[in-house]
């Protein structure tokens, strides 16, 4: 005889397990920002003393490298970061690179200049570099509506948006916090689903209405970079990752950026609480590759940044266009003085972009007057981004002549 009561219990248990499976990543997402939600398990002390490995030291910069090494090690200790890595390029040449700390605390595996880190929104100037090269090649125009390039847009409200608006965050698209495509909100929090094509990422926000008319307001939007990359893929006629290989990595002779993936060269990423760290939850960043899903190393980031100072790689006209803070429809400069896939600091005279990802931070700064590029990465987060990036000013002074 079949006992129906037992079947109901099993069904109820399956339902509860399904609900738990759905809610677990939401808990993980919330715990990233609210320490009170974090459990007591898995934490370990980040040692004050840490290994240091030097990569490149160009002739004539030996004394600067000694000072830079001390700066990097002190900065890692102050931040309690498991690992911190940096590189400097001057006049197109890699001058110095180094890493201090551990790519994995549990295994006591030292970080090296070849360790890969998630770079978060520093992915945006990478996508922007591809956009700039397409413009120089005559394949795209910044002010043409994207519907001229992609005829099957999943949201008709996107038809009049231009590449300039996508690249300057004035398109009207929402960001993660203002997205009203609720299934997409969940997917952006859960980060479980693997995407093999960047176009799949459009489903995370294609049901959301525009926040404002294109060009009339500034709202930082990583989704906008995803849509921008879909245009590049359509016009380039190849998968986005292949375009990055053919137009950026191969010409520059660099191995990264690459889509974030769990490979031996990649660092382990950590949540930080004071001087205690524990591993970040497992995530899949393929749904945000163009605007926040790449991994790289400082050496390659610095080489890519330096390519913007080479008129043979990106024309002076296009470079100036991309490093000019953009104006809204009413003629005012947007509130962040954001340019095109880069931020421009008038005070420091530098193009830059920071990145925050799951258990990591990255920084890329290009100083045209000094023809210097500085890149930084680390495998944890701190509350204030400036606390992480501040060491770049000291490094700049050390290597200036």
C-alpha positions, 0 to 999 in steps of 0.5 A, spaced: 500 500 500 502 506 498 502 511 503 500 518 501 503 522 507 510 520 506 509 522 498 507 529 501 513 529 506 518 528 500 514 533 496 515 538 501 522 536 502 524 537 495 520 544 495 524 546 501 531 544 498 529 548 491 527 554 495 534 553 499 537 553 492 534 559 490 535 563 496 542 561 497 546 565 492 541 571 495 544 570 502 551 570 499 550 576 495 547 580 501 553 577 506 558 581 501 555 587 503 553 586 510 558 583 515 552 581 520 550 576 515 557 573 515 558 566 518 563 564 523 566 559 519 572 559 514 576 565 516 583 565 517 588 571 519 592 574 513 599 574 516 603 581 516 609 578 513 608 576 506 613 573 500 615 578 495 616 576 488 619 581 483 618 581 475 621 586 470 626 591 472 628 595 467 636 597 466 637 604 470 630 603 474 634 599 480 633 604 485 626 606 483 624 598 484 627 598 491 623 603 493 617 601 489 618 594 493 617 597 500 611 601 498 608 595 495 609 591 501 607 596 506 601 597 502 599 590 502 600 590 510 596 596 511 590 593 507 591 586 510 590 584 503 592 577 501 596 579 495 597 585 491 600 586 485 603 592 480 606 594 474 609 600 471 610 602 463 614 608 461 614 610 453 611 603 451 616 599 455 615 595 461 619 598 467 617 594 473 612 589 475 612 585 482 607 582 487 607 581 494 603 576 498 599 570 497 595 568 491 592 562 496 592 563 503 590 556 505 596 553 500 601 558 502 602 559 495 605 566 493 603 571 488 607 572 482 607 578 477 604 572 473 598 571 477 591 573 474 586 577 478 579 579 477 579 586 474 571 588 475 569 594 471 577 595 469 574 591 463 570 597 461 576 600 458 578 593 455 572 593 451 573 601 449 579 599 446 576 594 441 571 600 440 576 605 439 580 600 434 573 599 430 572 607 430 579 608 427 578 602 422 571 606 419 567 600 422 563 604 427 560 611 428 559 613 435 553 617 434 549 612 429 543 609 433 545 602 434 539 599 431 543 601 424 548 595 426 544 590 430 537 589 427 534 584 432 534 588 438 530 585 444 528 591 446 525 596 441 526 602 446 534 601 445 533 602 437 535 610 438 541 609 443 548 611 440 555 608 442 557 614 445 551 614 450 553 607 451 560 608 452 559 614 457 553 611 461 548 616 458 543 611 454 538 610 459 539 603 461 539 601 468 545 599 473 544 593 477 541 596 483 536 600 478 534 594 474 527 592 474 527 586 470 526 581 476 529 575 473 535 579 471 536 582 477 536 575 480 541 572 475 545 578 476 545 576 484 546 569 483 551 569 478 550 561 477 549 561 469 554 560 464 554 564 458 557 562 452 555 568 448 555 575 450 548 576 447 545 572 452 547 577 457 542 582 454 536 577 457 538 580 464 535 587 463 532 587 456 525 587 460 527 593 464 524 600 461 529 605 460 530 610 466 530 616 462 531 618 454 538 617 451 543 622 452 539 626 457 542 623 464 548 620 467 547 613 470 553 608 470 551 602 467 555 595 466 549 593 462 550 598 457 557 596 456 554 589 455 550 592 449 556 596 446 559 589 446 554 586 442 554 591 437 562 590 436 560 583 436 555 584 430 559 588 426 566 584 427 563 578 425 566 574 430 565 572 437 567 578 442 572 574 445 575 572 439 575 580 437 579 581 443 584 576 441 585 578 434 584 586 435 588 587 442 592 581 445 595 578 439 597 585 436 600 587 443 603 581 445 599 580 451 596 573 454 590 577 457 585 579 459 581 573 459 574 571 461 574 569 468 575 562 469 578 557 475 585 556 472 591 554 476 594 561 474 588 565 477 588 568 485 583 565 490 579 571 492 577 573 499 572 576 503 575 581 508 574 583 515 579 587 519 585 582 518 581 576 517 579 573 510 575 567 508 574 565 500 569 568 496 563 564 494 563 561 487 561 565 482 560 565 474 562 572 471 560 570 464 554 574 464 558 581 465 564 579 461 565 586 457 563 590 463 566 586 469 568 579 467 575 579 465 581 577 469 588 579 467 595 581 470 598 588 472 603 587 466 598 586 461 593 591 463 599 596 463 601 594 456 594 595 454 594 602 457 600 604 454 597 602 447 593 608 448 599 613 447 601 609 441 598 613 435 599 607 430 594 603 435 589 608 436 589 615 433 590 621 436 583 624 434 580 617 437 584 618 443 582 625 445 575 623 443 575 617 448 578 622 454 574 628 453 568 628 459 562 627 455 556 632 455 549 631 456 543 633 451 543 640 455 550 641 454 552 640 461 558 635 463 555 629 466 556 628 474 562 624 474 566 627 468 566 620 465 569 620 458 568 614 453 569 607 457 574 611 461 574 616 466 578 623 465 581 626 471 583 633 470 586 634 476 591 629 475 591 629 468 590 622 467 585 617 464 583 611 469 578 606 470 577 602 477 574 595 478 571 592 483 569 584 483 567 578 487 573 578 492 578 583 488 580 590 486 583 593 480 586 600 477 589 602 471 591 609 470 594 612 464 599 619 465 599 622 458 604 627 460 609 622 463 607 617 458 607 612 464 602 607 465 600 604 472 596 598 474 594 595 480 590 588 482 589 585 489 585 579 491 580 582 496 575 588 497 576 594 502 570 599 503 574 605 500 576 604 493 581 610 494 584 606 500 586 601 495 588 605 489 592 610 493 599 607 492 599 609 485 601 616 486 607 614 490 609 609 485 608 615 480 613 619 484 618 613 485 618 612 477 618 619 475 625 622 472 
